[in-house]
Amino acid sequence: MAKGKAKDQKGKKITLKIAQKSIRICPDGGRRLDLSKMGITTFPKCILKLTDIDELDLSRNRIKTIPSSIQNFQKLRWLDLHSNQLEKLPEAIGTLQNLFYLNICNNKLTTKNLPEELNLLKNLHILNLGLNRLDSIPTSLGALKELKEIGLFDNTLTSIPKSVKKLPKLKKLNAERNPFPDSTKKEHDDSIERIQTLYLVQEKDLCCSCLKMCQDKRDNLNKLKNGTPSPSKKPSFPLLLTPNSFAKDNQEEWRLR
């Protein structure tokens, strides 16, 4: 039993051969290394021999740290680390100047452990920091002038810096389920033009926390539907036994016998 538990904590070992077989060609010809949902607990060192990839997906694993050697992936434009156990990011992430998309949602990141070097990602268009432990957002993120979408939902934020809200190209800011003061909720909602997008995924592709959130929303919706009585199409007046003014002349015809 103890051996099995230790093996589980160690996680799956990724070899260079496994990594090479996990490379896919993107529609635009780029190379994507997909190691998501593999039960990985540590950053696979073997992939440092594959630094010419354009996209790296390590999401839905149990990785706790990302090494500084991430800077070797200089061609990287897409980095997905969501749903891991990350408590901090390396400063070296700021060297990935071609990064277009960065998803670090659903981890254990705190404001203190967000590297200031994030503001060096000048080509970043999409940044997802949702479902973490952030109590504030660094004003330095206002330097990301190409940013179009930012996710800040499900943190402990009480405000958003003006430097972030007023980014010139920002089209979508999701800051739902944060403890904002009532006086500022409307301000955060109205300052950004919201774009609603519907994503359909299978349950098996959702992490535990995301799946639970969706199930809770569905259950609440069902309760509302089931608790609302539907109006009867034909009104019924079972206690109306006296004639109305129009029927007074014909009482004998309608009176109950």
Salt bridges, closest charged atoms under 4 A:
ASP8 OD2 - ARG62 NH1 3.80
ASP28 OD2 - ARG77 NH2 2.72
ASP52 OD1 - ARG31 NH1 3.00
ASP54 OD1 - LYS75 NZ 3.94
GLU55 OE1 - ARG32 NH1 2.52
GLU55 OE2 - ARG77 NH2 3.56
ASP57 OD2 - ARG32 NH2 3.13
ASP80 OD1 - HIS82 ND1 2.83
GLU146 OE1 - LYS169 NZ 2.85
ASP154 OD1 - ARG177 NE 2.90
GLU176 OE1 - ARG177 NH1 3.24
ASP182 OD1 - LYS185 NZ 3.53
GLU187 OE2 - LYS165 NZ 2.60
ASP189 OD1 - ARG194 NH2 3.25
ASP190 OD2 - LYS186 NZ 2.44
ASP205 OD1 - LYS37 NZ 2.80
ASP205 OD1 - LYS204 NZ 3.57
ASP216 OD2 - LYS212 NZ 2.97
ASP219 OD1 - ARG218 NE 4.00
GLU252 OE2 - ARG255 NH1 2.93
